[in-house]
Amino acid sequence: MKLGIVPVTPFQQNCSLLVCERSNRAAIVDPGGDLDEILDALQQSGAELEKILLTHGHIDHCGGTAELRRRTGVPVEGPQREERFWIDQLALQGERFGLPGVESFDPDRWLEGGDEVRFGEVRLEVSHCPGHTPGHVIFFSRADRLAIVGDVLFAGSIGRTDFPRGDFDTLIRSITTQLWPLGDDVTFVPGHGPMSTFGEERATNAFVADRVLAGAGGGGEGRQRYL
């Protein structure tokens, strides 16, 4: 599987373009906006779009979903159904952040932990990872040792939990029980910023490094920061 990253919106959200090398079929993960740039990247790849995948319902991750589905005719899969709370507010989010024309939508398929999504010959495992938002999911390619984690985890940080229905302890539990068991060698694409590995974050992350969690009895060193 080939990976391309297109930073979109004023939030510089990492929209991922995933291409199955055997079938030349593609999936776009988290089309928050700037659709012309995303579609240009797709055209340059030479691949045929098969699906839109979503990690969660914040505007910078899914604000362009309704329009992209209209323009391409492909189905939308994800996130988990608790994200209806955020997806229904997309127009309001657009007004708040000065991003007009953003629409709510109904995914063609809600996802649950343990589900699998496919495009071409690629298989992605789905894990439900609440905490940043209630219905956040992540996508994992076991064959490629690659995870798309949205705003659950970042290089050196974690997702913010001060939004409605966010919860710090739930987020820490999602990271330690859903991400870490996938393996230290797994490279991940965060919702913002540079890629990293789970092993690097277990060694150095100020919130979820093994030494931090051991010293805090399962909590992090602080609860204020995040992206």
TAHU-V572594 format. One record per residue. N is the residue number from 1. RES is the residue in three letters. OMEGA is omega as a letter, one per 30 degrees, with the letter a starting at -180 (NA if undefined). Layout:
n;res;omega
N;RES;OMEGA
N;RES;OMEGA
This chain:
n;res;omega
1;MET;l
2;LYS;a
3;LEU;l
4;GLY;a
5;ILE;l
6;VAL;l
7;PRO;a
8;VAL;l
9;THR;l
10;PRO;l
11;PHE;a
12;GLN;l
13;GLN;a
14;ASN;l
15;CYS;a
16;SER;l
17;LEU;a
18;LEU;a
19;VAL;l
20;CYS;a
21;GLU;a
22;ARG;a
23;SER;a
24;ASN;l
25;ARG;a
26;ALA;l
27;ALA;l
28;ILE;a
29;VAL;l
30;ASP;l
31;PRO;a
32;GLY;a
33;GLY;a
34;ASP;a
35;LEU;l
36;ASP;l
37;GLU;l
38;ILE;a
39;LEU;l
40;ASP;l
41;ALA;l
42;LEU;a
43;GLN;l
44;GLN;l
45;SER;a
46;GLY;a
47;ALA;l
48;GLU;a
49;LEU;a
50;GLU;a
51;LYS;l
52;ILE;l
53;LEU;a
54;LEU;l
55;THR;l
56;HIS;a
57;GLY;l
58;HIS;a
59;ILE;a
60;ASP;l
61;HIS;a
62;CYS;a
63;GLY;a
64;GLY;a
65;THR;a
66;ALA;a
67;GLU;a
68;LEU;l
69;ARG;l
70;ARG;a
71;ARG;a
72;THR;a
73;GLY;a
74;VAL;a
75;PRO;l
76;VAL;l
77;GLU;a
78;GLY;f
79;PRO;l
80;GLN;a
81;ARG;l
82;GLU;l
83;GLU;l
84;ARG;l
85;PHE;a
86;TRP;a
87;ILE;l
88;ASP;a
89;GLN;a
90;LEU;l
91;ALA;l
92;LEU;l
93;GLN;l
94;GLY;l
95;GLU;a
96;ARG;a
97;PHE;l
98;GLY;l
99;LEU;a
100;PRO;l
101;GLY;l
102;VAL;a
103;GLU;l
104;SER;a
105;PHE;l
106;ASP;l
107;PRO;l
108;ASP;l
109;ARG;l
110;TRP;a
111;LEU;l
112;GLU;l
113;GLY;a
114;GLY;l
115;ASP;l
116;GLU;l
117;VAL;a
118;ARG;l
119;PHE;a
120;GLY;l
121;GLU;a
122;VAL;l
123;ARG;l
124;LEU;l
125;GLU;a
126;VAL;l
127;SER;l
128;HIS;a
129;CYS;a
130;PRO;l
131;GLY;l
132;HIS;l
133;THR;a
134;PRO;a
135;GLY;a
136;HIS;l
137;VAL;l
138;ILE;a
139;PHE;a
140;PHE;l
141;SER;a
142;ARG;a
143;ALA;a
144;ASP;a
145;ARG;a
146;LEU;l
147;ALA;l
148;ILE;a
149;VAL;l
150;GLY;a
151;ASP;l
152;VAL;a
153;LEU;l
154;PHE;l
155;ALA;l
156;GLY;a
157;SER;l
158;ILE;l
159;GLY;l
160;ARG;a
161;THR;a
162;ASP;l
163;PHE;l
164;PRO;l
165;ARG;l
166;GLY;l
167;ASP;a
168;PHE;a
169;ASP;l
170;THR;l
171;LEU;l
172;ILE;l
173;ARG;l
174;SER;a
175;ILE;a
176;THR;a
177;THR;a
178;GLN;a
179;LEU;a
180;TRP;l
181;PRO;l
182;LEU;l
183;GLY;a
184;ASP;a
185;ASP;a
186;VAL;l
187;THR;l
188;PHE;l
189;VAL;l
190;PRO;l
191;GLY;l
192;HIS;l
193;GLY;a
194;PRO;l
195;MET;l
196;SER;l
197;THR;l
198;PHE;l
199;GLY;l
200;GLU;a
201;GLU;l
202;ARG;a
203;ALA;a
204;THR;a
205;ASN;a
206;ALA;a
207;PHE;a
208;VAL;l
209;ALA;a
210;ASP;a
211;ARG;l
212;VAL;a
213;LEU;l
214;ALA;a
215;GLY;a
216;ALA;l
217;GLY;l
218;GLY;l
219;GLY;l
220;GLY;l
221;GLU;a
222;GLY;a
223;ARG;a
224;GLN;l
225;ARG;l
226;TYR;a
227;LEU;NA
